[in-house]
Amino acid sequence: MPARVPSRGVVLSEAYGAGGGHKLAAVAMSESDDFEARVRAEVERVLAERDLGRRWLTPTQVAERLNVAVGTLANWRVAGIGPASVKMGRLVRYEEGAVEAWADAQRR
C-alpha cells in the first residue's frame, strides 16, 4: 500500500518480484501534468523487471492489434469475454501472449 511522506512529497510503493522478494520504489509527487507519466513509467519498469521475457501491452495497443475500439475492450473486460488483462491500480495491461492466444481461440 502506498505511503505518502508529506514533508518530502514522496510516494513509496512496494513492488513484488517473481522471486518473492520486494523492493521499494520511490516516485516523486508533483502537481504537474507529467506526474501520471512518471507513475506509468515506474509501473512499466517494475513490470519489466519481474517479467522474465513477457511483454505487456496497453489497451490502445491491443485495440489496434484486434482492430476494435478501446471502449470495446473495456466492455469485454467487464463482461469477462475479452483477452485476459492485469490491473495495477488504475492501469490496465495485457500480456502479449495472452492476447495472441485469445485471438487464435476466436478463429472458427
VMD Tcl script that builds the backbone (N, CA, C; Angstrom):
set m [mol new atoms 324]
animate dup $m
set s [atomselect $m all]
$s set {name element resname resid chain x y z} {
  {N N MET 1 A 0.853 -1.172 0.000}
  {CA C MET 1 A 0.000 0.000 0.000}
  {C C MET 1 A 0.898 1.234 0.000}
  {N N PRO 2 A 0.646 2.222 -0.844}
  {CA C PRO 2 A 1.489 3.407 -0.913}
  {C C PRO 2 A 1.466 4.186 0.393}
  {N N ALA 3 A 2.621 4.732 0.747}
  {CA C ALA 3 A 2.724 5.575 1.926}
  {C C ALA 3 A 3.253 6.925 1.487}
  {N N ARG 4 A 2.557 7.989 1.853}
  {CA C ARG 4 A 2.968 9.323 1.439}
  {C C ARG 4 A 3.737 9.988 2.563}
  {N N VAL 5 A 4.861 10.575 2.216}
  {CA C VAL 5 A 5.668 11.321 3.156}
  {C C VAL 5 A 5.470 12.794 2.817}
  {N N PRO 6 A 4.542 13.492 3.517}
  {CA C PRO 6 A 4.173 14.844 3.126}
  {C C PRO 6 A 5.332 15.826 3.120}
  {N N SER 7 A 6.252 15.725 4.071}
  {CA C SER 7 A 7.328 16.706 4.143}
  {C C SER 7 A 8.253 16.634 2.932}
  {N N ARG 8 A 8.385 15.486 2.350}
  {CA C ARG 8 A 9.250 15.333 1.188}
  {C C ARG 8 A 8.479 15.191 -0.108}
  {N N GLY 9 A 7.164 14.956 -0.004}
  {CA C GLY 9 A 6.357 14.803 -1.204}
  {C C GLY 9 A 6.727 13.565 -1.991}
  {N N VAL 10 A 6.931 12.440 -1.328}
  {CA C VAL 10 A 7.352 11.206 -1.986}
  {C C VAL 10 A 6.331 10.116 -1.707}
  {N N VAL 11 A 6.038 9.327 -2.722}
  {CA C VAL 11 A 5.165 8.173 -2.557}
  {C C VAL 11 A 6.034 6.932 -2.633}
  {N N LEU 12 A 5.903 6.060 -1.645}
  {CA C LEU 12 A 6.651 4.806 -1.646}
  {C C LEU 12 A 5.684 3.677 -1.933}
  {N N SER 13 A 6.071 2.805 -2.842}
  {CA C SER 13 A 5.211 1.668 -3.133}
  {C C SER 13 A 6.058 0.415 -3.162}
  {N N GLU 14 A 5.470 -0.707 -2.747}
  {CA C GLU 14 A 6.171 -1.974 -2.758}
  {C C GLU 14 A 5.875 -2.718 -4.038}
  {N N ALA 15 A 6.925 -3.201 -4.675}
  {CA C ALA 15 A 6.765 -3.995 -5.892}
  {C C ALA 15 A 7.308 -5.390 -5.605}
  {N N TYR 16 A 6.506 -6.406 -5.801}
  {CA C TYR 16 A 6.913 -7.776 -5.519}
  {C C TYR 16 A 7.419 -8.430 -6.785}
  {N N GLY 17 A 8.605 -8.993 -6.720}
  {CA C GLY 17 A 9.211 -9.654 -7.869}
  {C C GLY 17 A 8.843 -11.112 -7.919}
  {N N ALA 18 A 9.259 -11.769 -8.983}
  {CA C ALA 18 A 8.944 -13.180 -9.180}
  {C C ALA 18 A 9.587 -14.044 -8.101}
  {N N GLY 19 A 10.703 -13.604 -7.525}
  {CA C GLY 19 A 11.402 -14.375 -6.512}
  {C C GLY 19 A 10.795 -14.259 -5.135}
  {N N GLY 20 A 9.709 -13.518 -4.972}
  {CA C GLY 20 A 9.065 -13.398 -3.679}
  {C C GLY 20 A 9.619 -12.259 -2.847}
  {N N GLY 21 A 10.723 -11.661 -3.252}
  {CA C GLY 21 A 11.289 -10.541 -2.526}
  {C C GLY 21 A 10.529 -9.278 -2.835}
  {N N HIS 22 A 10.923 -8.198 -2.207}
  {CA C HIS 22 A 10.259 -6.942 -2.505}
  {C C HIS 22 A 11.280 -5.829 -2.641}
  {N N LYS 23 A 10.875 -4.779 -3.259}
  {CA C LYS 23 A 11.725 -3.628 -3.490}
  {C C LYS 23 A 10.864 -2.391 -3.292}
  {N N LEU 24 A 11.413 -1.391 -2.639}
  {CA C LEU 24 A 10.685 -0.141 -2.503}
  {C C LEU 24 A 11.058 0.772 -3.646}
  {N N ALA 25 A 10.066 1.339 -4.288}
  {CA C ALA 25 A 10.287 2.269 -5.390}
  {C C ALA 25 A 9.723 3.616 -4.979}
  {N N ALA 26 A 10.498 4.658 -5.149}
  {CA C ALA 26 A 10.037 5.996 -4.787}
  {C C ALA 26 A 9.648 6.753 -6.043}
  {N N VAL 27 A 8.511 7.364 -5.992}
  {CA C VAL 27 A 8.029 8.174 -7.104}
  {C C VAL 27 A 7.774 9.565 -6.543}
  {N N ALA 28 A 8.444 10.559 -7.060}
  {CA C ALA 28 A 8.287 11.919 -6.552}
  {C C ALA 28 A 6.889 12.448 -6.854}
  {N N MET 29 A 6.271 13.079 -5.857}
  {CA C MET 29 A 4.954 13.689 -6.032}
  {C C MET 29 A 5.117 15.043 -6.705}
  {N N SER 30 A 4.196 15.375 -7.547}
  {CA C SER 30 A 4.223 16.654 -8.234}
  {C C SER 30 A 2.814 17.010 -8.649}
  {N N GLU 31 A 2.529 18.278 -8.721}
  {CA C GLU 31 A 1.221 18.730 -9.176}
  {C C GLU 31 A 1.188 18.874 -10.692}
  {N N SER 32 A 2.321 18.689 -11.349}
  {CA C SER 32 A 2.394 18.898 -12.790}
  {C C SER 32 A 1.742 17.756 -13.561}
  {N N ASP 33 A 1.509 17.998 -14.853}
  {CA C ASP 33 A 0.853 17.012 -15.716}
  {C C ASP 33 A 1.699 15.767 -15.948}
  {N N ASP 34 A 2.995 15.864 -15.736}
  {CA C ASP 34 A 3.847 14.714 -16.038}
  {C C ASP 34 A 3.906 13.711 -14.889}
  {N N PHE 35 A 3.223 13.974 -13.778}
  {CA C PHE 35 A 3.234 13.026 -12.666}
  {C C PHE 35 A 2.687 11.666 -13.092}
  {N N GLU 36 A 1.547 11.666 -13.767}
  {CA C GLU 36 A 0.942 10.404 -14.208}
  {C C GLU 36 A 1.875 9.662 -15.155}
  {N N ALA 37 A 2.570 10.397 -16.028}
  {CA C ALA 37 A 3.518 9.768 -16.951}
  {C C ALA 37 A 4.669 9.124 -16.186}
  {N N ARG 38 A 5.140 9.770 -15.120}
  {CA C ARG 38 A 6.228 9.188 -14.321}
  {C C ARG 38 A 5.754 7.943 -13.584}
  {N N VAL 39 A 4.516 7.979 -13.092}
  {CA C VAL 39 A 3.966 6.795 -12.404}
  {C C VAL 39 A 3.840 5.643 -13.392}
  {N N ARG 40 A 3.317 5.933 -14.585}
  {CA C ARG 40 A 3.193 4.893 -15.612}
  {C C ARG 40 A 4.560 4.308 -15.960}
  {N N ALA 41 A 5.560 5.175 -16.098}
  {CA C ALA 41 A 6.913 4.709 -16.418}
  {C C ALA 41 A 7.456 3.821 -15.313}
  {N N GLU 42 A 7.184 4.176 -14.061}
  {CA C GLU 42 A 7.649 3.357 -12.936}
  {C C GLU 42 A 6.954 1.996 -12.932}
  {N N VAL 43 A 5.655 1.975 -13.201}
  {CA C VAL 43 A 4.924 0.702 -13.261}
  {C C VAL 43 A 5.487 -0.158 -14.385}
  {N N GLU 44 A 5.718 0.440 -15.543}
  {CA C GLU 44 A 6.283 -0.310 -16.674}
  {C C GLU 44 A 7.660 -0.869 -16.325}
  {N N ARG 45 A 8.467 -0.074 -15.600}
  {CA C ARG 45 A 9.808 -0.522 -15.210}
  {C C ARG 45 A 9.712 -1.720 -14.269}
  {N N VAL 46 A 8.813 -1.631 -13.277}
  {CA C VAL 46 A 8.654 -2.740 -12.323}
  {C C VAL 46 A 8.145 -3.983 -13.039}
  {N N LEU 47 A 7.177 -3.820 -13.948}
  {CA C LEU 47 A 6.674 -4.960 -14.711}
  {C C LEU 47 A 7.785 -5.588 -15.544}
  {N N ALA 48 A 8.612 -4.760 -16.159}
  {CA C ALA 48 A 9.704 -5.272 -16.995}
  {C C ALA 48 A 10.709 -6.054 -16.163}
  {N N GLU 49 A 10.975 -5.610 -14.930}
  {CA C GLU 49 A 11.928 -6.303 -14.060}
  {C C GLU 49 A 11.434 -7.688 -13.658}
  {N N ARG 50 A 10.133 -7.839 -13.459}
  {CA C ARG 50 A 9.618 -9.122 -12.972}
  {C C ARG 50 A 9.085 -10.022 -14.072}
  {N N ASP 51 A 9.201 -9.616 -15.316}
  {CA C ASP 51 A 8.587 -10.329 -16.425}
  {C C ASP 51 A 9.218 -11.640 -16.852}
  {N N LEU 52 A 10.508 -11.698 -16.925}
  {CA C LEU 52 A 11.188 -12.861 -17.488}
  {C C LEU 52 A 10.791 -13.070 -18.948}
  {N N GLY 53 A 10.801 -12.007 -19.730}
  {CA C GLY 53 A 10.557 -12.116 -21.157}
  {C C GLY 53 A 9.154 -11.793 -21.621}
  {N N ARG 54 A 8.209 -11.627 -20.708}
  {CA C ARG 54 A 6.851 -11.295 -21.129}
  {C C ARG 54 A 6.791 -9.837 -21.561}
  {N N ARG 55 A 5.944 -9.549 -22.536}
  {CA C ARG 55 A 5.751 -8.172 -23.000}
  {C C ARG 55 A 4.329 -7.757 -22.687}
  {N N TRP 56 A 4.182 -6.584 -22.074}
  {CA C TRP 56 A 2.887 -6.067 -21.680}
  {C C TRP 56 A 2.437 -5.001 -22.653}
  {N N LEU 57 A 1.141 -5.046 -23.027}
  {CA C LEU 57 A 0.574 -4.102 -23.982}
  {C C LEU 57 A -0.472 -3.233 -23.295}
  {N N THR 58 A -0.599 -1.994 -23.761}
  {CA C THR 58 A -1.633 -1.093 -23.259}
  {C C THR 58 A -2.947 -1.412 -23.969}
  {N N PRO 59 A -4.075 -0.950 -23.431}
  {CA C PRO 59 A -5.349 -1.171 -24.126}
  {C C PRO 59 A -5.348 -0.585 -25.543}
  {N N THR 60 A -4.689 0.547 -25.741}
  {CA C THR 60 A -4.614 1.148 -27.076}
  {C C THR 60 A -3.880 0.226 -28.046}
  {N N GLN 61 A -2.771 -0.363 -27.605}
  {CA C GLN 61 A -2.018 -1.282 -28.463}
  {C C GLN 61 A -2.838 -2.520 -28.803}
  {N N VAL 62 A -3.547 -3.053 -27.810}
  {CA C VAL 62 A -4.372 -4.243 -28.045}
  {C C VAL 62 A -5.524 -3.909 -28.992}
  {N N ALA 63 A -6.148 -2.747 -28.792}
  {CA C ALA 63 A -7.253 -2.335 -29.662}
  {C C ALA 63 A -6.786 -2.220 -31.113}
  {N N GLU 64 A -5.595 -1.680 -31.318}
  {CA C GLU 64 A -5.050 -1.570 -32.675}
  {C C GLU 64 A -4.810 -2.950 -33.279}
  {N N ARG 65 A -4.264 -3.872 -32.482}
  {CA C ARG 65 A -3.986 -5.222 -32.988}
  {C C ARG 65 A -5.263 -5.971 -33.354}
  {N N LEU 66 A -6.304 -5.781 -32.549}
  {CA C LEU 66 A -7.560 -6.511 -32.777}
  {C C LEU 66 A -8.532 -5.736 -33.657}
  {N N ASN 67 A -8.164 -4.515 -34.009}
  {CA C ASN 67 A -8.989 -3.658 -34.847}
  {C C ASN 67 A -10.367 -3.409 -34.223}
  {N N VAL 68 A -10.348 -3.072 -32.918}
  {CA C VAL 68 A -11.566 -2.718 -32.195}
  {C C VAL 68 A -11.307 -1.420 -31.433}
  {N N ALA 69 A -12.360 -0.809 -30.933}
  {CA C ALA 69 A -12.218 0.408 -30.139}
  {C C ALA 69 A -11.734 0.076 -28.725}
  {N N VAL 70 A -11.050 1.020 -28.099}
  {CA C VAL 70 A -10.589 0.844 -26.718}
  {C C VAL 70 A -11.799 0.636 -25.802}
  {N N GLY 71 A -12.899 1.316 -26.090}
  {CA C GLY 71 A -14.126 1.138 -25.313}
  {C C GLY 71 A -14.678 -0.276 -25.406}
  {N N THR 72 A -14.518 -0.893 -26.566}
  {CA C THR 72 A -14.953 -2.281 -26.729}
  {C C THR 72 A -14.151 -3.195 -25.809}
  {N N LEU 73 A -12.844 -2.956 -25.722}
  {CA C LEU 73 A -12.011 -3.748 -24.806}
  {C C LEU 73 A -12.486 -3.579 -23.362}
  {N N ALA 74 A -12.826 -2.350 -22.989}
  {CA C ALA 74 A -13.312 -2.098 -21.633}
  {C C ALA 74 A -14.616 -2.866 -21.377}
  {N N ASN 75 A -15.509 -2.856 -22.354}
  {CA C ASN 75 A -16.768 -3.603 -22.212}
  {C C ASN 75 A -16.504 -5.100 -22.102}
  {N N TRP 76 A -15.560 -5.606 -22.904}
  {CA C TRP 76 A -15.210 -7.025 -22.834}
  {C C TRP 76 A -14.634 -7.378 -21.467}
  {N N ARG 77 A -13.796 -6.486 -20.886}
  {CA C ARG 77 A -13.212 -6.741 -19.564}
  {C C ARG 77 A -14.324 -6.889 -18.527}
  {N N VAL 78 A -15.301 -5.982 -18.565}
  {CA C VAL 78 A -16.405 -6.019 -17.604}
  {C C VAL 78 A -17.217 -7.307 -17.772}
  {N N ALA 79 A -17.453 -7.703 -19.022}
  {CA C ALA 79 A -18.251 -8.902 -19.296}
  {C C ALA 79 A -17.441 -10.192 -19.148}
  {N N GLY 80 A -16.118 -10.072 -19.058}
  {CA C GLY 80 A -15.258 -11.251 -18.914}
  {C C GLY 80 A -15.132 -12.062 -20.184}
  {N N ILE 81 A -15.265 -11.406 -21.357}
  {CA C ILE 81 A -15.225 -12.172 -22.605}
  {C C ILE 81 A -14.029 -11.830 -23.490}
  {N N GLY 82 A -13.224 -10.865 -23.120}
  {CA C GLY 82 A -12.083 -10.473 -23.951}
  {C C GLY 82 A -10.804 -11.150 -23.511}
  {N N PRO 83 A -9.685 -10.695 -24.057}
  {CA C PRO 83 A -8.391 -11.250 -23.640}
  {C C PRO 83 A -8.139 -10.954 -22.159}
  {N N ALA 84 A -7.409 -11.830 -21.505}
  {CA C ALA 84 A -7.094 -11.661 -20.083}
  {C C ALA 84 A -6.282 -10.390 -19.882}
  {N N SER 85 A -6.626 -9.654 -18.818}
  {CA C SER 85 A -5.933 -8.405 -18.524}
  {C C SER 85 A -5.455 -8.403 -17.081}
  {N N VAL 86 A -4.528 -7.498 -16.793}
  {CA C VAL 86 A -3.996 -7.311 -15.448}
  {C C VAL 86 A -4.240 -5.859 -15.087}
  {N N LYS 87 A -4.754 -5.607 -13.901}
  {CA C LYS 87 A -4.988 -4.239 -13.474}
  {C C LYS 87 A -4.063 -3.923 -12.305}
  {N N MET 88 A -3.277 -2.867 -12.470}
  {CA C MET 88 A -2.369 -2.412 -11.416}
  {C C MET 88 A -2.758 -0.983 -11.077}
  {N N GLY 89 A -3.489 -0.830 -10.008}
  {CA C GLY 89 A -4.007 0.497 -9.690}
  {C C GLY 89 A -5.014 0.888 -10.754}
  {N N ARG 90 A -4.756 2.012 -11.422}
  {CA C ARG 90 A -5.644 2.466 -12.492}
  {C C ARG 90 A -5.220 1.946 -13.855}
  {N N LEU 91 A -4.046 1.363 -13.940}
  {CA C LEU 91 A -3.509 0.937 -15.233}
  {C C LEU 91 A -3.963 -0.470 -15.592}
  {N N VAL 92 A -4.331 -0.662 -16.842}
  {CA C VAL 92 A -4.722 -1.975 -17.361}
  {C C VAL 92 A -3.662 -2.392 -18.370}
  {N N ARG 93 A -3.195 -3.622 -18.267}
  {CA C ARG 93 A -2.200 -4.143 -19.205}
  {C C ARG 93 A -2.620 -5.538 -19.645}
  {N N TYR 94 A -2.207 -5.892 -20.847}
  {CA C TYR 94 A -2.478 -7.209 -21.423}
  {C C TYR 94 A -1.143 -7.867 -21.748}
  {N N GLU 95 A -1.010 -9.132 -21.389}
  {CA C GLU 95 A 0.193 -9.865 -21.771}
  {C C GLU 95 A 0.083 -10.196 -23.259}
  {N N GLU 96 A 1.138 -9.920 -24.000}
  {CA C GLU 96 A 1.115 -10.103 -25.451}
  {C C GLU 96 A 0.728 -11.537 -25.836}
  {N N GLY 97 A 1.307 -12.513 -25.171}
  {CA C GLY 97 A 0.994 -13.911 -25.476}
  {C C GLY 97 A -0.461 -14.258 -25.217}
  {N N ALA 98 A -1.041 -13.684 -24.170}
  {CA C ALA 98 A -2.443 -13.948 -23.846}
  {C C ALA 98 A -3.370 -13.348 -24.899}
  {N N VAL 99 A -3.003 -12.188 -25.426}
  {CA C VAL 99 A -3.811 -11.557 -26.473}
  {C C VAL 99 A -3.781 -12.410 -27.734}
  {N N GLU 100 A -2.581 -12.880 -28.093}
  {CA C GLU 100 A -2.447 -13.724 -29.290}
  {C C GLU 100 A -3.212 -15.031 -29.121}
  {N N ALA 101 A -3.116 -15.638 -27.927}
  {CA C ALA 101 A -3.818 -16.900 -27.674}
  {C C ALA 101 A -5.335 -16.692 -27.732}
  {N N TRP 102 A -5.818 -15.592 -27.179}
  {CA C TRP 102 A -7.243 -15.305 -27.215}
  {C C TRP 102 A -7.709 -15.101 -28.659}
  {N N ALA 103 A -6.939 -14.356 -29.429}
  {CA C ALA 103 A -7.298 -14.102 -30.839}
  {C C ALA 103 A -7.314 -15.415 -31.621}
  {N N ASP 104 A -6.349 -16.300 -31.375}
  {CA C ASP 104 A -6.306 -17.596 -32.064}
  {C C ASP 104 A -7.529 -18.447 -31.701}
  {N N ALA 105 A -7.950 -18.362 -30.433}
  {CA C ALA 105 A -9.101 -19.147 -29.979}
  {C C ALA 105 A -10.412 -18.646 -30.593}
  {N N GLN 106 A -10.433 -17.416 -31.098}
  {CA C GLN 106 A -11.641 -16.849 -31.686}
  {C C GLN 106 A -11.858 -17.298 -33.131}
  {N N ARG 107 A -10.824 -17.879 -33.735}
  {CA C ARG 107 A -10.952 -18.333 -35.131}
  {C C ARG 107 A -11.922 -19.493 -35.214}
  {N N ARG 108 A -12.705 -19.472 -36.278}
  {CA C ARG 108 A -13.696 -20.549 -36.479}
  {C C ARG 108 A -13.316 -21.395 -37.642}
}
mol reanalyze $m
mol bondsrecalc $m
mol representation Tube
mol addrep $m
